[in-house]
Amino acid sequence: VQLVESGGGLVQAGGSLRLSCVASGIIFGISNMGWYRQAPGKERELVAHITRNDNTNYADSVKGRFTISRDNAKNTVYLQMNSLKPEDTAVYYCNTYQTNWGIRSDYWGQGTQVTVSS
């Protein structure tokens, strides 16, 4: 399984970025996908999740500002981030997982840095 993120960068508060994650080694159309982030000194946290059926959920801190979507034809999941705040600064990671015999195995991308300046 390989997850490759792109789209991070430096943006001013109030700006927008779109992250992309291209997946390989999985049957993308039946995989649940997520975006997590980790700020310095903090634990990694779930930002947004999208199921194989396009059901989505978001962290309270990003609801109304971030949108997760997927393009199964391109094996790609996106995170559109609007109205960015300095507290959104973190390394953002793409995630998928597989569950076999009740055991969950997580797969992660290398991460992409998002920095929001005030």
C-alpha positions in Angstrom: 0.0 0.0 0.0 1.4 3.4 -0.9 -0.2 6.8 -0.2 1.4 9.9 -1.7 0.2 13.3 -0.5 0.7 16.6 -2.2 -0.6 20.2 -2.0 0.7 21.5 1.2 2.4 24.8 1.6 2.5 28.2 3.2 -0.7 30.3 3.2 -2.0 33.3 5.0 -4.8 33.1 7.4 -8.1 33.1 5.6 -6.6 31.4 2.5 -7.2 28.0 1.0 -5.3 24.9 0.1 -6.3 21.6 -1.5 -4.5 18.5 -0.5 -4.4 15.4 -2.7 -3.5 11.8 -1.9 -3.0 9.2 -4.5 -3.3 5.6 -3.4 -1.9 2.4 -4.8 -1.8 -1.2 -3.7 -5.5 -1.1 -2.6 -8.9 -1.5 -4.2 -9.5 2.2 -3.8 -13.2 2.1 -4.5 -14.0 0.0 -1.5 -11.5 1.6 0.9 -12.3 4.1 3.6 -10.0 7.1 3.5 -9.0 9.7 6.0 -6.9 12.8 6.6 -5.2 13.3 9.9 -2.9 16.0 11.1 -0.2 16.4 13.7 1.0 19.7 15.1 4.3 20.0 17.0 4.0 18.7 20.5 0.5 17.3 19.9 -1.0 14.0 19.1 -2.1 13.0 15.6 -5.8 13.7 15.2 -8.5 12.8 12.7 -9.4 15.8 10.5 -11.9 14.2 8.1 -13.0 10.7 6.9 -14.8 9.4 3.9 -16.2 5.9 3.6 -16.5 3.8 0.5 -20.1 5.0 0.3 -19.1 8.7 0.4 -20.3 9.2 3.9 -18.2 11.9 5.6 -17.4 13.1 9.0 -15.2 15.9 10.3 -13.4 17.1 13.4 -15.5 19.8 15.1 -12.6 22.3 14.6 -12.8 22.0 10.8 -16.6 21.6 10.2 -17.8 24.1 7.7 -14.3 25.0 6.5 -12.8 21.7 5.2 -14.3 19.2 2.7 -13.1 15.7 2.0 -13.9 14.1 -1.3 -12.8 11.2 -3.5 -12.3 10.4 -7.2 -12.3 6.6 -7.5 -11.3 6.8 -11.2 -8.1 8.5 -10.1 -7.5 6.6 -6.9 -7.4 10.0 -5.2 -8.8 11.5 -2.0 -8.8 15.3 -1.6 -9.0 17.7 1.3 -10.2 21.2 0.4 -9.3 23.6 3.2 -10.9 27.0 3.3 -10.7 29.8 5.8 -7.5 28.5 7.1 -6.4 29.5 10.6 -2.9 29.5 12.2 -4.1 26.6 14.4 -4.5 24.5 11.3 -0.7 24.5 10.9 0.4 20.8 11.0 1.7 17.9 9.0 -1.3 16.4 7.2 -1.3 12.6 6.6 -3.4 10.5 4.4 -4.7 7.3 5.9 -6.4 4.1 4.9 -6.9 0.9 6.8 -7.8 -2.7 6.4 -9.5 -5.0 8.9 -8.8 -8.7 8.8 -10.0 -11.1 11.5 -10.9 -8.1 13.7 -7.3 -6.7 13.5 -7.0 -3.2 12.0 -3.9 -2.3 10.0 -3.3 1.4 9.2 -1.4 2.7 6.3 0.0 6.3 6.2 1.5 8.6 3.6 4.7 10.5 4.2 2.8 13.7 5.2 2.6 17.2 3.7 3.3 20.3 5.7 0.6 23.0 6.0 1.7 26.3 7.5 -0.8 29.1 8.1 0.6 32.5 8.9 -1.3 35.1 10.9 
